[in-house]
Amino acid sequence: MRHIRSAAVLASAGMLVSIVLSALPEKPIPLPFGAGHHQDRHTGAAIVTDEAETVFRRVQEAGLPVENAILRTHRDEDPDGLLGAPDGHRSKLTFEDRRIDGATVAVPDPGSVHLGGAIEVFPGADAARTRVERLHASASRSLAHTEHAYLNGRVLLRMSPYLAESAADAYAAALDATGIARPATEADNRTV
């Protein structure tokens, strides 16, 4: 009798396992953020990725004087609040250039573009171009702090206004990015 009861329990367990397995989705379950992606907690729909970190590796491989890189993973960590927003960037990394003296920078906050630069990756090239247009419109109100901007498809490289154009161009060359014309400035505040 005990053998029959054991067989019945095993048969029930086998049926339970087959029911659970049949209820699982056929499509693979998305990888967790540690694998490169996660849902932005503020939008619930936009994907935030680590693509900017991959782009940054090219800057490092070029031997440029970078330090203190920060990969932004949530919109509340992005000073511009655009990470994961519709038509906003889906990946952002900020970094410092060792040649810039933080004491001379108007906005010396950690992660500020003024201390070095930022890499923003957008869903498409049109969204990246729109971001450049908005940055230039904003800069026209404060010409003394106009950033250097470079595009390569959907990747926007923003460089500190405290860098000389030739220094900023070296970053663009590492990414095969094209320079975007800057609004004319009244004073040249670039130091390195």
Buried (B, 14 or more C-beta within 10 A) or exposed (E): EEEEEEEEEEEEEEEEEEEEEEEEEEEEEEEEEEEBBBBBEBBEEBBBBBBBBBBBEBBEEEEBEBEEBBBBBEBEBBBBEBBBBEBBBBBBBBBBBEBBEEEEBEEBEEBBBBBBBBBBBBBEBEBBBBBBEEBBEEBEEEBEBBBBBBBBEBBBBBBBBBBBBEBBBBBBEBBEBEBBEBEEBEEEBBBB
